[in-house]
Amino acid sequence: MDTIRASNKGYSAELFVVTFNHVKESVDNGSKVHVLLSFGQHGRELITSEVALHLLYILTDKRKIAGVDLSSFEKMLENIVIKMVPMENFNGRKRVEAGELCDRRNGRGVDLNRNWSVDWGKKEKDYDPYEENPGIAPFSEPEAQIMRELSRSFKPHIWVNVHSGMEALFMPYDHKNTTPNGASAHLMRSVLENLNHRHFQDSCLVGSGGGAVGYLAHGTTTDYMYDIAKVPIPFTFEIYGDETASSNDCFKMFNPVDKTTFDRVINKWCMAFLILFEEGLRNLQDAQLVSQGTLDNWVHVGGEQSVSRKSDRERRKLEGLDLGMQELRTYFRLFMLSTFLLMFMFCSRISKNRHRDSGNVFDP
């Protein structure tokens, strides 16, 4: 268990990170699948952190899920390492507990799921700054900075960002109405469809966040994890939503309000994560993306590099290019604005000179 702190321009954040490694001498840690999970990114979605804590209880104390025998997952757990952030937005959670039940932002009013660099800052027609404030720049927020460093150092093979508001299993992309192409998309969809069929009886919405949820989201964590961090299996899970709740009753909209529903959500989604780990491990092995050796390089069967694990230097170049494009767009807008102003001033000066010259010609 580790506590990681960061600050930026007078604002500080602290994230608690739990690492679960079912250590066995017979399994080389270098060949294990790395799973990175984040809960509580939005302050008002309290149920997500409850799932995180109960999942940790199950992993460490071997508590049962509604009478389910978990011994069948023991062998699978030997082959994975899990890093979990049970509450990413601790400062935002404190605002909610103080009475701001509809607030999803962090301690200084930024939506942490809009503060990442992929397609950062773009605003749709229905943009609401209270809901989707992206911050002053990509990674301006300490919480996002910490999560980015976790992704760089841990190099996850499976990533899940856990939210509430509906029930759905999402893959990239959030910022456009498409899913990725090729072997990586097939891998992600296979894992989600198997999970949906095995555990949810095909009742969950499956697809891209941008295509299925009804609106596009720019600067999200999952799109970054796929495009920049090159995580082979990046997902966003929506674990609960009450469609009958009033839009003013955010607590009921995003969280169960009775014990029966609470227990059902907890048990259902803890079990879902165990099945996800199993499905993810199996699909990565079937695609020959994991073996008895290191996981640092990803080469698809037949030599096709479908989901490649870039070096740190290459990854920084990609991210730098992404940020550079954002800056270039900003500079271009400033250039066009300054050009327009100069032309306006130039034309005004010419008009005044012509008027003065005309006056001299007819002056008696």
Disulfide bonds with the S-S distance in Angstrom:
Cys102-Cys250 2.02
